[in-house]
Amino acid sequence: MTTAERRTAERPTAGTPRLLRAINDRAALEALIAEGPLSRARLGELTGLSKPTAAQVLARLEAAGLVVAAGTRAGGPGPNARLYQVGPGAGHVAGLDVTRTEVRVAVAGITGSTLAERRFPTKGWTAARTVARTAEAVAATVRAAGLAPGALREVVVGIGGALDPATGRLRYAAHLPGWHSPRLVAELRTAVGAPVSVENDVNLAAVAERTLGAARGHDDFILLWAGTGVGAAVVVGGRTLRGATGGAGEVGYMPLPGAPVVRQVRRRNSGGFQHLAGASAVLALARRHGLTARTAARAVAEATRTPGPGDAFLAGLAGRLALGLASIVAVVDPGLLVLAGEIPAAGGERLRGAVQDALHELTIARPEVRSGTVPGSPVLHGALHRALDTARNALFSTL
């Protein structure tokens, strides 16, 4: 390539009318999703569009069925007082939270409003029928939302494992039979009738906390999930670290002092941190302190109300959680740690404070420790948010 040809190739190209229209349409839709309903004037203020251009954009989006009128602004007659919002038919998504005992499904509109949420116990599901039963659960939730079949633009499944990008198989999930086909995503897509992606559940919980909860405004943090199992999400520069095989954050397998060294972890599906802080270990610790609750979360909640034995139990549990966190902090050096899952939720502020104190005795870096604040299922919230992001990008790119 000659110097002249290189300069021509590097020279910016003026925006075509079609490109400018697409940019304006996307800016308007993003503003309506975030702030709507909006008048023409307010839309212009938020996007920087002139009043005539804002009017043209709204007319174009309304003709395409993406925007609808939503009444008028109080005290303001005339076309300038008319309010607009993204139309309910612009697109719908679903999020799933898959656990050992149930599949939880939520359906939302493109604006993010949840239209229906259902729980489906998985007792009695055979491995061979898992994909079909999951699709039936999604279809039932779509009907509960008042939508017709085929309404979904995107479905995100949160699950306790990670897809290996090289093989397509779900790893770290021996506890979930029926989810291990090498064609899992393709089979789900066919059965559900919509684009499907599968994401680690703890990573989705981190998405929810960064969007709605304790990690808002933070681009570098660790979320530790403690429940039946122990896992972590590592967020660096606003992006979730996945690793070469999708297994970044599978800290339950991490060897730790005080736990037996687990050999052949693939076969045993366990590791040192899981032995110290998984639900069965927490319940055993509670028993040694005289607490009688039947589940780990209830034992932690009981401890917060029981001076003496409860105090000793919480201190022991906090020390175990801090020990695992110290190894993570030494490698990643995050500015924030978020504790999530049923066990930290049950322990509340007392457990959070005890974990932070114990951690700061073990590490040079002293990150702040916060409790997760997303209500309900953070995994489901994260799945919906990820599905909405994908659906909106697809919608905007077709304008």
Sequence and secondary structure as in RCSB ss.txt:
>XXXX:A:sequence
MTTAERRTAERPTAGTPRLLRAINDRAALEALIAEGPLSRARLGELTGLSKPTAAQVLARLEAAGLVVAAGTRAG
GPGPNARLYQVGPGAGHVAGLDVTRTEVRVAVAGITGSTLAERRFPTKGWTAARTVARTAEAVAATVRAAGLAPG
ALREVVVGIGGALDPATGRLRYAAHLPGWHSPRLVAELRTAVGAPVSVENDVNLAAVAERTLGAARGHDDFILLW
AGTGVGAAVVVGGRTLRGATGGAGEVGYMPLPGAPVVRQVRRRNSGGFQHLAGASAVLALARRHGLTARTAARAV
AEATRTPGPGDAFLAGLAGRLALGLASIVAVVDPGLLVLAGEIPAAGGERLRGAVQDALHELTIARPEVRSGTVP
GSPVLHGALHRALDTARNALFSTL
>XXXX:A:secstr
  HHHHHHHHS     HHHHHHHHHHHHHHHHHHH SEEHHHHHHHH   HHHHHHHHHHHHHTTSEEEEEE TT
  SGGGEEEEE GGG EEEEEEE SSEEEEEEEETTS EEEEEEEE TT  GGGHHHHHHHHHHHHHHHTT  TT
 EEEEEEEESSEE TTT  EES TTSTT   TTHHHHHHHHHTS EEEEEHHHHHHHHHHHHSTTTT SSEEEEE
ESSSEEEEEEETTEE   TTS TT GGG   TTS   SSHHHHT  HHHHHHSHHHHHHHHHHTT   SSHHHHH
HHHTT TTHHHHHHHHHHHHHHHHHHHHHHHH  SEEEEESHHHHHHHHHHHHHHHHHHHTT SS  EEEE    
S HHHHHHHHHHHHHHHHHHHHT 
